[in-house]
Amino acid sequence: MTGRTLAQRLEALGHGFFYLALFLAGQLGGYILLVPVMFVYVLCSRSIQARMAPYLHRRFPEQGRWQRSVAGYYNLLAFGQILVDRGWLGVKPKASMNGTTIGYEKLEELLAKGKGVVLITAHVGNWQTALAHLGKLSKPVHALMRYDQDAAAKHYFDVGEKKRPFAIIDAEGAFGGMVDAAAALARGEVVTIMGDRYIKGSFSTVDFFGDAVRLPDSAYVLASCSQAPVVIMLSAKTGRRSYELKIWDVLYPEYQSRDERAAMIKGCAQRFAHTLEKYLRIYPYQWYNFFNFWKQ
């Protein structure tokens, strides 16, 4: 047995105990367990403090070291609650979240035009459980994502027996899944894409909290080729069992000539960055990118 294999098995075992605890103690029990665990983690782990520092320094420039430590605790606790929600929804067949979708009618109105919709979102709020409710839309929903069904940290629909409310287009597949995504849009359907984490492929360099970052621009390229609108929809956890999905902006990526294409795509990426900033002014602890987002 290699060290890597051993580590993977230990991680899976740890998650197994976590899911068992949620099955026995429920969501509230999971939240209670989180408080001391996250406190010790933030207090003792220099690694996690270093990972959170780039965002916290920019979001709270007026705060001192100890104030940012408290902010880091709240940020990590919020993330832990999202993981609890995810596991709880998976292991408890009757578990559910209550929420509202602000702009649902607008989304249906755009779908009625038959061009499909590119739904761009981010690692904010309880995005997985909230987006699950998009299954109520009149058109099928596809999530363009990197999907590892064997990962220890599972999606809620992999933990239990609940039906996944959307289809998955594997971003690691042929052409990054773009061919399948374009086909879904041609059928007038919905394709969701995360817009706040660049890994590879084409990107735009934009301003985010005062410094340059790379953001993926595949959503805007895809939409312009398919003549589909881009809807920026972000989720927020508003209570222990509640969430809010909200349309923050609608973009129409169009250009008249190839000379205008690059500027148009960068403009779309910048609008997304500004929208995410507005969101984080309201929900500063609900963004979960624990790495130096400005150094890629």
N, C-alpha and C positions, 0 to 999 in steps of 0.2 A: 504494500500500500504506500503510495507516494504521499509526501507532506501535503501536496495540493489536494489530493483526494481526501485525506484525513480532515483537512480544514473544511472542505465542502460538506463532509458528513457531519462534522460537529456543528456547523452552521445550520444544517437541515434539522439536526436534533434540537438545537436551541429554538428554532421556529416551531417545531413540533410541540415543545413544552408551552410556548407562547399561545398557540392555538388551543391547547388543552385548558390553559388557564382562562382563556376567553370563553370557552364552552362552559366552564364551571362557574366563573365569577361574572360573566357578562361584560358589557361595555363599560359600565360604571366601575366595576372591579378593576378592569384594565387601566382606566384613567387613574385610579387611586395608586396602583402599583407604579405608574409612570413617574409620579411626582418625585419620590426619593431617588429613583434610578437616574432620571435626567439631571437632578441636582448634583449627584456625585459625578456623573459623566462630565458635565460642564466644568465642575470644580477641579477635577483631577486630569482631564484630558487636554493636553496642550494641542494635540492634533486637531480636535474638533474646533477649538477656539481659533486656530489658524485658518481653518477652512471657512469659518463664518465671518472672520474679520473683514475681508474685502467688501462684502455687502454691507455689514453693519457700520463700517467707517463712512461709507457713502450715504447710507440711509439716515444715520444719526451723527452727522459731523460735529454737532455741538456737545455730544456726550463724552464723558471721561471713561477711563478704563473700566471702573466698576459698574458704571451705568450700562456700558456695552455688554458686560458679562451678564447682567440681568436680562438685557435684550436678547442675548444669545440663548439664555435659558428659556425664555418665552418662545423663541423661534424653534428651538429643538423640541420643547414640550408640545407645540402645535403640530410639528411633524409626527411626533410619537402618537398623538391622538388620531391623526390620519391613519397611521398603521393599525391602531386599535380598531378604528371604524372598519377598515378593510377586512381585517381578520374576523371581527365580530359578524359582519354581514355574510362572510363565507361560512362560518361554522354554525350559525344559528339560522335555520331555514325560515323562521318567521321574522327575522330582524329586518328593519327597514328604516330609511331616512325620509324626513319630510322636507319639502322645499318648494321654491317658486322659480319659474323661468321668466325673467324679464326680457321681453322681445320675442316670445314664442310665435306670436302672430306674424311678426316681420319675417321670421325664418320660414314660415309656411308660405308667405307671400312670395319670397324669393324662389322657393322650390317650385311654386306653381308656374314659373316662367320656363321651366324645362331645361335649364342650363346646368343644373346641379348647384351645389354650394361647397366651397372649401371653408371648413370651420377650423380656424386656427385658435389654439388655446395655449396654456402654459402650465408649468408645475406649480400651481397655486391652489389654495383651498383644498377641498376634498374632491379633486378633479375626477378621479376614477369613478367614485360612487355617484357623483352628480351627473357625469356624462352618460352613465348607464340609463338615465331617464330619457335620453334622446330616442330611445326605442319607441317612444310614443309618436314620433314624427310620421308623416304620411309616406315618407320615402326611406329605403334602407340606409343605414349608417355604416361606414367603413372607417376603421382607425388605422392610419398608416403609422406603424410603430415597430420597434425592435422587440420581438416577443420570444422569451425563453420560458417555455412551459415547465422546464425542469428546475428553474431557479428556486432557491430556498425561500426567498421573499416573494410570495405568490400574489397574483391579483386575486381579488375576492372571488371571482368566478372560477378560479382554479382550486380554491380551498374547499368549497362545498359543491353542491349539486345544482346551484342556480344557473339558469340558462344565460349565456352571454348575450346581451342585447344588441351587439354590433358585430360585424365581421371584421377580421383582422387582415390587413395587407402587410405582409412582412417587408419591412424596410431593408432587410438584408437580402431580399430576393433579387431577381433580374431587374437591372436598371433602377435599383433602389425602390422597387414597387411602383414607380411612376406610370408604367404602362397600365397596370391594373387600376390605379387611381384615376387615370384619364378615362378609362373605359367606364368606371362607375359614374363619373361626371357626365359622360355622354348619354348615360341612361337617366340623367336627371337626379342622381342620388347625392348623398352627403359623404364627404371625405374629411376626416378630422386629422390635423397635423399639429404637433407641438412646435411652437415658434420660438422658444426661449433657450434652446440648447443646441449649439452647433457642434457636430462631431466630424463630419466630412462632407464633401461635395461643394456646391456653389454657396456663396455667402455674400452678405453686404456688411460693410463696416459702418456702424452708426453710433450716435451718442446715447449713452445710457447712464444716468446719474452723473453727468459731467465728464465721463471718460469714454474712449472708443471701445466698442465690443464688436465681435463678429456674430451675426445672427443668420441662421439658414434662410435662404430665400426661395426654396423649392415650392412653397405654397403659392407664392405670387407668380412664379414661372408657370406652374401648373394651371393656375386660374386664368392667366392671360392667354395661354394656348387653347384653353377650353371655353373661353369667353364666360367664365363663371365668376360670380362675386366672391369676395373673401369676407367672412364674418368673424370678427374677433369676439369670442365668447369666453369669459373667465368665471370660474366658480369661487365661492367664498363659503367657508364654514361659519355659520351664524349662530350656532347653538350646539348642544350635545348631540341632538338628533336632527338638526336642520341645516340646510344649505341654501345658497342662492346661486342660480345661473343667470348671467346677465350679458346681453349683447352690448358691447362697449363701442363698437365702431363697425362700419361696413365699407369695404374698399372695392373699387372696380378697376383692377389692373389692366389698363389698355395703353397702347402706344400706336402712333401713326407710322413710324419708321424705325428701322433697327438702331438708328442713332439715338433715339429716345428711350430705348428699352432699358439700358442699364440704370439711367437716372430714375425711370419710373419704378423699377424694382427696388432700388435703394430707398426711394421715397416711401414705398409701402412698408419696408422693414423699419424705417424711422418712425412711422406712425404707430406701428406695433410697439416699438420701444417706449414711445411717449405714453401710450395707453397703459402699458405695464407699470410705468412710473406712477401714473395716476392711481392705479389700483393699489400699489404699495404705499402710497400716502395714506390710504384708508385702512389697509390690512398689512401693516409692516412685517408681521410675523408669519405670514402665510405664503412665503415663497421658499421653495425647497431645492435650491441649487447650492449644495455645500462644497463649493470649490471656488477658486479664484476666477470668477466669470469674466474678468477684464484681462486675463492673461491666457490667451489661447493660441 
